[in-house]
Amino acid sequence: MSKLRKYIDIGANLTDTMYSGIYNGNKKHEPDLLQVLKRSWQSGLDKIIITSGNLEESRKALELAITSEHLYTTVGCHPTRCKEFEEHREGANSYLEKLKDVIITGGNKVVALGECGLDYDRLNFCPKDIQMKYFNLQLSLTKAFNLPLFLHCRNAAEDLYAVLVNYPGVKGVVHSFDGSYEEACKFLDLGLYIGLNGCSLKTDQNLETVKLLPSNRILLETDCPWCEVRPSHAGYKFISKENSGMPTVKKEKWNPEQMVKSRNEPCNIRQILDIVASIRNANIDLLCEQVFDNTMELFFKNDNK
């Protein structure tokens, strides 16, 4: 048996209701996050960073992170949910102050600001001007906290870069990256890392971009329960036999000891490593160690766990 590799999933939406058995508002099975986490640890996950998308999720994620030495969280507001700043009964500045309170309360359990950024693919949820206004407001937190950014970018690379260039020395990762190599290079020039998941490996063009990224700037994630690698994706054929045959069941036939079909989990980070190593023709163990070191450097520099 090969040595169990060590992974850090930098983006897992563990507060999502799917892990409580609720899909589109309908309960299909009992909560099973404990089983999901058990599969994660058994698969070599050393740490998981829980992604927060608004104030409520930030609070819930911190509550969850406190339950395990292996769990950490981000704190912030997703671009498609930035209307919450203006809809908050006490105003936008109060919303920001409450985010700050979660960061302060969380201490070393909070390892990044975000998920924040720009999303021009889903302007029906939040218009550009509102996204931009409250992305900049959240960036003001970089003055108070020495935390990296967990950045979201969909069809907005030019504007995201134009904002970030005004924050020299800013640390962070553009997560779930699906842009071009030229776009990646602009973010790399700022000193940022690139986060890869199933959404980063859908097309042949995606794979060509991933081939060219410097290995010391790559981070891996699942973005679970979303962004699974599907058979229709260009990267799917590079998943090893060991990691492609994991049994799943439909949510209606839920079994706590099996994964739910089409619901991604942190343990699937093994598939992301398989694909990235294969298309780069890299030694998979060396690449895994490099990515682990990259992640520790960005998020856990003073953490020797």
Contacts in CASP RR format, 6 or more apart in sequence:
PFRMAT RR
TARGET T0000
AUTHOR 0000-0000-0000
METHOD contacts of the structure
MODEL  1
MSKLRKYIDIGANLTDTMYSGIYNGNKKHEPDLLQVLKRSWQSGLDKIII
TSGNLEESRKALELAITSEHLYTTVGCHPTRCKEFEEHREGANSYLEKLK
DVIITGGNKVVALGECGLDYDRLNFCPKDIQMKYFNLQLSLTKAFNLPLF
LHCRNAAEDLYAVLVNYPGVKGVVHSFDGSYEEACKFLDLGLYIGLNGCS
LKTDQNLETVKLLPSNRILLETDCPWCEVRPSHAGYKFISKENSGMPTVK
KEKWNPEQMVKSRNEPCNIRQILDIVASIRNANIDLLCEQVFDNTMELFF
KNDNK
3 285 0 8 1.000
4 44 0 8 1.000
5 44 0 8 1.000
5 270 0 8 1.000
5 273 0 8 1.000
5 284 0 8 1.000
5 285 0 8 1.000
5 288 0 8 1.000
6 44 0 8 1.000
6 46 0 8 1.000
6 288 0 8 1.000
6 289 0 8 1.000
6 292 0 8 1.000
7 43 0 8 1.000
7 44 0 8 1.000
7 45 0 8 1.000
7 46 0 8 1.000
7 220 0 8 1.000
7 269 0 8 1.000
7 270 0 8 1.000
7 273 0 8 1.000
7 288 0 8 1.000
7 291 0 8 1.000
7 292 0 8 1.000
8 45 0 8 1.000
8 46 0 8 1.000
8 47 0 8 1.000
8 48 0 8 1.000
8 49 0 8 1.000
8 220 0 8 1.000
8 291 0 8 1.000
8 292 0 8 1.000
8 295 0 8 1.000
8 296 0 8 1.000
8 299 0 8 1.000
9 40 0 8 1.000
9 45 0 8 1.000
9 47 0 8 1.000
9 48 0 8 1.000
9 49 0 8 1.000
9 220 0 8 1.000
9 221 0 8 1.000
9 222 0 8 1.000
9 224 0 8 1.000
9 266 0 8 1.000
9 269 0 8 1.000
10 49 0 8 1.000
10 150 0 8 1.000
10 173 0 8 1.000
10 175 0 8 1.000
10 195 0 8 1.000
10 219 0 8 1.000
10 220 0 8 1.000
10 221 0 8 1.000
10 295 0 8 1.000
10 299 0 8 1.000
11 48 0 8 1.000
11 49 0 8 1.000
11 50 0 8 1.000
11 51 0 8 1.000
11 150 0 8 1.000
11 175 0 8 1.000
11 197 0 8 1.000
11 221 0 8 1.000
11 222 0 8 1.000
11 223 0 8 1.000
11 224 0 8 1.000
12 48 0 8 1.000
12 49 0 8 1.000
12 50 0 8 1.000
12 51 0 8 1.000
12 221 0 8 1.000
12 222 0 8 1.000
12 223 0 8 1.000
12 224 0 8 1.000
12 266 0 8 1.000
13 50 0 8 1.000
13 51 0 8 1.000
13 223 0 8 1.000
13 224 0 8 1.000
13 225 0 8 1.000
13 226 0 8 1.000
14 33 0 8 1.000
14 36 0 8 1.000
14 48 0 8 1.000
14 50 0 8 1.000
14 61 0 8 1.000
14 64 0 8 1.000
14 71 0 8 1.000
14 224 0 8 1.000
15 50 0 8 1.000
15 52 0 8 1.000
15 57 0 8 1.000
15 60 0 8 1.000
15 61 0 8 1.000
15 64 0 8 1.000
16 225 0 8 1.000
17 23 0 8 1.000
17 25 0 8 1.000
18 225 0 8 1.000
18 260 0 8 1.000
18 263 0 8 1.000
19 31 0 8 1.000
19 32 0 8 1.000
19 33 0 8 1.000
19 36 0 8 1.000
19 225 0 8 1.000
20 31 0 8 1.000
20 33 0 8 1.000
21 27 0 8 1.000
21 28 0 8 1.000
21 29 0 8 1.000
21 30 0 8 1.000
21 31 0 8 1.000
21 32 0 8 1.000
21 251 0 8 1.000
21 254 0 8 1.000
22 28 0 8 1.000
23 251 0 8 1.000
28 251 0 8 1.000
28 252 0 8 1.000
28 254 0 8 1.000
29 251 0 8 1.000
29 254 0 8 1.000
29 260 0 8 1.000
30 254 0 8 1.000
30 256 0 8 1.000
32 254 0 8 1.000
32 256 0 8 1.000
35 256 0 8 1.000
35 257 0 8 1.000
36 265 0 8 1.000
36 266 0 8 1.000
37 48 0 8 1.000
37 68 0 8 1.000
37 266 0 8 1.000
39 259 0 8 1.000
39 265 0 8 1.000
39 266 0 8 1.000
39 267 0 8 1.000
40 48 0 8 1.000
40 265 0 8 1.000
40 266 0 8 1.000
40 267 0 8 1.000
41 70 0 8 1.000
42 267 0 8 1.000
43 266 0 8 1.000
43 267 0 8 1.000
43 269 0 8 1.000
43 270 0 8 1.000
45 70 0 8 1.000
45 266 0 8 1.000
45 267 0 8 1.000
45 269 0 8 1.000
46 70 0 8 1.000
46 292 0 8 1.000
47 70 0 8 1.000
47 71 0 8 1.000
47 72 0 8 1.000
47 295 0 8 1.000
47 300 0 8 1.000
47 305 0 8 1.000
48 70 0 8 1.000
48 71 0 8 1.000
48 72 0 8 1.000
48 266 0 8 1.000
49 72 0 8 1.000
49 73 0 8 1.000
49 74 0 8 1.000
49 111 0 8 1.000
49 112 0 8 1.000
49 150 0 8 1.000
49 299 0 8 1.000
50 61 0 8 1.000
50 64 0 8 1.000
50 65 0 8 1.000
50 71 0 8 1.000
50 72 0 8 1.000
50 73 0 8 1.000
50 74 0 8 1.000
51 61 0 8 1.000
51 73 0 8 1.000
51 74 0 8 1.000
51 114 0 8 1.000
51 115 0 8 1.000
51 150 0 8 1.000
51 223 0 8 1.000
52 58 0 8 1.000
52 60 0 8 1.000
52 61 0 8 1.000
52 73 0 8 1.000
52 74 0 8 1.000
52 75 0 8 1.000
52 76 0 8 1.000
52 114 0 8 1.000
52 115 0 8 1.000
53 74 0 8 1.000
53 76 0 8 1.000
53 77 0 8 1.000
53 78 0 8 1.000
53 81 0 8 1.000
53 114 0 8 1.000
53 115 0 8 1.000
54 76 0 8 1.000
54 77 0 8 1.000
54 78 0 8 1.000
54 81 0 8 1.000
54 84 0 8 1.000
55 76 0 8 1.000
55 77 0 8 1.000
55 84 0 8 1.000
55 88 0 8 1.000
55 95 0 8 1.000
55 98 0 8 1.000
55 99 0 8 1.000
55 102 0 8 1.000
58 73 0 8 1.000
58 74 0 8 1.000
58 75 0 8 1.000
58 76 0 8 1.000
58 99 0 8 1.000
58 102 0 8 1.000
59 102 0 8 1.000
61 73 0 8 1.000
61 74 0 8 1.000
61 75 0 8 1.000
62 73 0 8 1.000
62 75 0 8 1.000
62 102 0 8 1.000
62 105 0 8 1.000
62 106 0 8 1.000
62 109 0 8 1.000
62 110 0 8 1.000
64 71 0 8 1.000
64 73 0 8 1.000
65 71 0 8 1.000
65 72 0 8 1.000
65 73 0 8 1.000
65 106 0 8 1.000
65 109 0 8 1.000
66 106 0 8 1.000
66 109 0 8 1.000
69 305 0 8 1.000
71 109 0 8 1.000
72 109 0 8 1.000
72 110 0 8 1.000
72 111 0 8 1.000
72 299 0 8 1.000
73 109 0 8 1.000
73 110 0 8 1.000
73 111 0 8 1.000
74 110 0 8 1.000
74 111 0 8 1.000
74 112 0 8 1.000
74 113 0 8 1.000
74 114 0 8 1.000
74 115 0 8 1.000
74 150 0 8 1.000
75 99 0 8 1.000
75 102 0 8 1.000
75 103 0 8 1.000
75 110 0 8 1.000
75 112 0 8 1.000
75 113 0 8 1.000
75 114 0 8 1.000
76 99 0 8 1.000
76 113 0 8 1.000
76 114 0 8 1.000
76 115 0 8 1.000
76 116 0 8 1.000
76 138 0 8 1.000
77 84 0 8 1.000
77 85 0 8 1.000
77 95 0 8 1.000
77 99 0 8 1.000
77 114 0 8 1.000
77 115 0 8 1.000
77 116 0 8 1.000
77 134 0 8 1.000
77 138 0 8 1.000
78 114 0 8 1.000
78 115 0 8 1.000
78 116 0 8 1.000
78 117 0 8 1.000
78 119 0 8 1.000
78 152 0 8 1.000
79 116 0 8 1.000
79 117 0 8 1.000
79 118 0 8 1.000
79 119 0 8 1.000
79 126 0 8 1.000
79 131 0 8 1.000
79 135 0 8 1.000
79 152 0 8 1.000
80 119 0 8 1.000
80 122 0 8 1.000
80 125 0 8 1.000
80 126 0 8 1.000
80 131 0 8 1.000
81 125 0 8 1.000
81 126 0 8 1.000
82 126 0 8 1.000
82 130 0 8 1.000
82 131 0 8 1.000
82 133 0 8 1.000
82 134 0 8 1.000
82 135 0 8 1.000
83 125 0 8 1.000
83 126 0 8 1.000
83 130 0 8 1.000
84 95 0 8 1.000
85 91 0 8 1.000
85 92 0 8 1.000
85 95 0 8 1.000
85 96 0 8 1.000
85 130 0 8 1.000
85 133 0 8 1.000
85 134 0 8 1.000
85 137 0 8 1.000
86 92 0 8 1.000
86 130 0 8 1.000
88 94 0 8 1.000
88 95 0 8 1.000
92 134 0 8 1.000
92 137 0 8 1.000
96 137 0 8 1.000
96 138 0 8 1.000
96 140 0 8 1.000
96 141 0 8 1.000
99 138 0 8 1.000
99 141 0 8 1.000
100 141 0 8 1.000
100 144 0 8 1.000
100 145 0 8 1.000
102 110 0 8 1.000
103 110 0 8 1.000
103 113 0 8 1.000
103 141 0 8 1.000
103 145 0 8 1.000
103 147 0 8 1.000
108 303 0 8 1.000
110 147 0 8 1.000
111 147 0 8 1.000
111 148 0 8 1.000
111 299 0 8 1.000
111 300 0 8 1.000
112 147 0 8 1.000
112 148 0 8 1.000
112 149 0 8 1.000
112 150 0 8 1.000
112 172 0 8 1.000
112 173 0 8 1.000
112 299 0 8 1.000
113 138 0 8 1.000
113 141 0 8 1.000
113 142 0 8 1.000
113 145 0 8 1.000
113 147 0 8 1.000
113 148 0 8 1.000
113 149 0 8 1.000
113 150 0 8 1.000
114 138 0 8 1.000
114 149 0 8 1.000
114 150 0 8 1.000
114 151 0 8 1.000
114 152 0 8 1.000
115 150 0 8 1.000
115 151 0 8 1.000
115 152 0 8 1.000
115 175 0 8 1.000
116 135 0 8 1.000
116 138 0 8 1.000
116 139 0 8 1.000
116 149 0 8 1.000
116 150 0 8 1.000
116 151 0 8 1.000
116 152 0 8 1.000
117 131 0 8 1.000
117 135 0 8 1.000
117 151 0 8 1.000
117 152 0 8 1.000
117 153 0 8 1.000
117 156 0 8 1.000
117 160 0 8 1.000
118 128 0 8 1.000
118 131 0 8 1.000
118 132 0 8 1.000
118 135 0 8 1.000
118 152 0 8 1.000
118 153 0 8 1.000
118 154 0 8 1.000
118 156 0 8 1.000
118 159 0 8 1.000
118 160 0 8 1.000
118 163 0 8 1.000
119 125 0 8 1.000
119 126 0 8 1.000
119 131 0 8 1.000
119 152 0 8 1.000
119 153 0 8 1.000
119 154 0 8 1.000
119 155 0 8 1.000
119 156 0 8 1.000
120 128 0 8 1.000
120 154 0 8 1.000
120 155 0 8 1.000
120 156 0 8 1.000
120 159 0 8 1.000
121 154 0 8 1.000
121 155 0 8 1.000
122 154 0 8 1.000
128 159 0 8 1.000
132 159 0 8 1.000
132 163 0 8 1.000
135 163 0 8 1.000
136 163 0 8 1.000
139 149 0 8 1.000
139 163 0 8 1.000
139 167 0 8 1.000
139 170 0 8 1.000
141 147 0 8 1.000
142 149 0 8 1.000
142 167 0 8 1.000
142 170 0 8 1.000
148 171 0 8 1.000
148 172 0 8 1.000
148 173 0 8 1.000
148 298 0 8 1.000
148 299 0 8 1.000
149 170 0 8 1.000
149 171 0 8 1.000
149 172 0 8 1.000
149 173 0 8 1.000
149 192 0 8 1.000
150 172 0 8 1.000
150 173 0 8 1.000
150 175 0 8 1.000
151 160 0 8 1.000
151 172 0 8 1.000
151 173 0 8 1.000
151 174 0 8 1.000
151 175 0 8 1.000
151 192 0 8 1.000
152 175 0 8 1.000
152 176 0 8 1.000
153 160 0 8 1.000
153 174 0 8 1.000
153 177 0 8 1.000
153 179 0 8 1.000
154 178 0 8 1.000
157 179 0 8 1.000
157 180 0 8 1.000
157 183 0 8 1.000
157 186 0 8 1.000
157 187 0 8 1.000
160 174 0 8 1.000
160 187 0 8 1.000
161 183 0 8 1.000
161 186 0 8 1.000
161 187 0 8 1.000
161 190 0 8 1.000
164 170 0 8 1.000
164 187 0 8 1.000
164 190 0 8 1.000
164 192 0 8 1.000
165 190 0 8 1.000
169 190 0 8 1.000
169 191 0 8 1.000
170 190 0 8 1.000
170 192 0 8 1.000
171 191 0 8 1.000
171 192 0 8 1.000
171 298 0 8 1.000
172 191 0 8 1.000
172 192 0 8 1.000
172 193 0 8 1.000
172 298 0 8 1.000
173 192 0 8 1.000
173 193 0 8 1.000
173 194 0 8 1.000
173 195 0 8 1.000
173 219 0 8 1.000
173 298 0 8 1.000
174 184 0 8 1.000
174 187 0 8 1.000
174 192 0 8 1.000
174 193 0 8 1.000
174 194 0 8 1.000
174 195 0 8 1.000
175 195 0 8 1.000
175 197 0 8 1.000
175 219 0 8 1.000
175 221 0 8 1.000
175 223 0 8 1.000
176 195 0 8 1.000
176 196 0 8 1.000
176 197 0 8 1.000
176 199 0 8 1.000
176 200 0 8 1.000
176 221 0 8 1.000
176 223 0 8 1.000
176 227 0 8 1.000
177 184 0 8 1.000
177 194 0 8 1.000
177 195 0 8 1.000
177 196 0 8 1.000
177 200 0 8 1.000
178 199 0 8 1.000
178 200 0 8 1.000
178 202 0 8 1.000
178 206 0 8 1.000
179 206 0 8 1.000
179 209 0 8 1.000
180 205 0 8 1.000
180 209 0 8 1.000
181 208 0 8 1.000
181 209 0 8 1.000
181 212 0 8 1.000
181 213 0 8 1.000
184 194 0 8 1.000
184 209 0 8 1.000
184 212 0 8 1.000
184 213 0 8 1.000
187 194 0 8 1.000
188 194 0 8 1.000
188 213 0 8 1.000
188 214 0 8 1.000
188 217 0 8 1.000
191 217 0 8 1.000
192 217 0 8 1.000
193 217 0 8 1.000
193 218 0 8 1.000
193 219 0 8 1.000
193 294 0 8 1.000
193 298 0 8 1.000
194 213 0 8 1.000
194 217 0 8 1.000
194 218 0 8 1.000
194 219 0 8 1.000
195 218 0 8 1.000
195 219 0 8 1.000
195 220 0 8 1.000
195 221 0 8 1.000
196 210 0 8 1.000
196 218 0 8 1.000
196 219 0 8 1.000
196 220 0 8 1.000
196 221 0 8 1.000
196 272 0 8 1.000
196 276 0 8 1.000
197 220 0 8 1.000
197 221 0 8 1.000
197 222 0 8 1.000
197 223 0 8 1.000
197 227 0 8 1.000
197 272 0 8 1.000
198 222 0 8 1.000
198 223 0 8 1.000
198 227 0 8 1.000
198 228 0 8 1.000
198 229 0 8 1.000
198 233 0 8 1.000
198 271 0 8 1.000
198 272 0 8 1.000
199 223 0 8 1.000
199 226 0 8 1.000
199 227 0 8 1.000
200 206 0 8 1.000
200 210 0 8 1.000
201 207 0 8 1.000
201 210 0 8 1.000
201 229 0 8 1.000
201 233 0 8 1.000
201 234 0 8 1.000
201 235 0 8 1.000
201 272 0 8 1.000
201 275 0 8 1.000
201 276 0 8 1.000
202 233 0 8 1.000
202 234 0 8 1.000
202 235 0 8 1.000
203 233 0 8 1.000
203 234 0 8 1.000
204 234 0 8 1.000
206 234 0 8 1.000
207 234 0 8 1.000
207 235 0 8 1.000
207 275 0 8 1.000
207 279 0 8 1.000
210 276 0 8 1.000
210 279 0 8 1.000
210 280 0 8 1.000
211 279 0 8 1.000
211 280 0 8 1.000
215 280 0 8 1.000
215 282 0 8 1.000
215 287 0 8 1.000
215 290 0 8 1.000
215 291 0 8 1.000
216 290 0 8 1.000
216 294 0 8 1.000
217 294 0 8 1.000
218 276 0 8 1.000
218 290 0 8 1.000
218 291 0 8 1.000
218 294 0 8 1.000
219 291 0 8 1.000
219 294 0 8 1.000
219 295 0 8 1.000
219 298 0 8 1.000
220 269 0 8 1.000
220 272 0 8 1.000
220 273 0 8 1.000
220 276 0 8 1.000
220 291 0 8 1.000
220 295 0 8 1.000
221 269 0 8 1.000
221 272 0 8 1.000
222 228 0 8 1.000
222 264 0 8 1.000
222 265 0 8 1.000
222 266 0 8 1.000
222 268 0 8 1.000
222 269 0 8 1.000
222 272 0 8 1.000
223 264 0 8 1.000
224 263 0 8 1.000
224 264 0 8 1.000
224 265 0 8 1.000
224 266 0 8 1.000
224 268 0 8 1.000
225 263 0 8 1.000
225 264 0 8 1.000
225 265 0 8 1.000
226 264 0 8 1.000
227 264 0 8 1.000
228 262 0 8 1.000
228 263 0 8 1.000
228 264 0 8 1.000
228 268 0 8 1.000
229 235 0 8 1.000
229 236 0 8 1.000
229 239 0 8 1.000
229 268 0 8 1.000
229 271 0 8 1.000
229 272 0 8 1.000
229 275 0 8 1.000
230 236 0 8 1.000
235 275 0 8 1.000
235 279 0 8 1.000
236 244 0 8 1.000
236 275 0 8 1.000
238 274 0 8 1.000
238 275 0 8 1.000
238 278 0 8 1.000
238 279 0 8 1.000
239 271 0 8 1.000
239 274 0 8 1.000
239 275 0 8 1.000
240 274 0 8 1.000
243 268 0 8 1.000
243 270 0 8 1.000
243 271 0 8 1.000
243 274 0 8 1.000
244 271 0 8 1.000
246 259 0 8 1.000
246 267 0 8 1.000
246 268 0 8 1.000
247 258 0 8 1.000
247 259 0 8 1.000
248 258 0 8 1.000
248 259 0 8 1.000
248 260 0 8 1.000
248 261 0 8 1.000
248 262 0 8 1.000
249 255 0 8 1.000
249 258 0 8 1.000
249 259 0 8 1.000
249 260 0 8 1.000
249 261 0 8 1.000
250 260 0 8 1.000
250 261 0 8 1.000
251 260 0 8 1.000
251 261 0 8 1.000
251 263 0 8 1.000
254 260 0 8 1.000
259 265 0 8 1.000
259 267 0 8 1.000
273 284 0 8 1.000
273 287 0 8 1.000
273 288 0 8 1.000
273 291 0 8 1.000
274 284 0 8 1.000
276 282 0 8 1.000
276 287 0 8 1.000
277 283 0 8 1.000
277 284 0 8 1.000
277 287 0 8 1.000
277 288 0 8 1.000
278 284 0 8 1.000
280 287 0 8 1.000
296 303 0 8 1.000
END
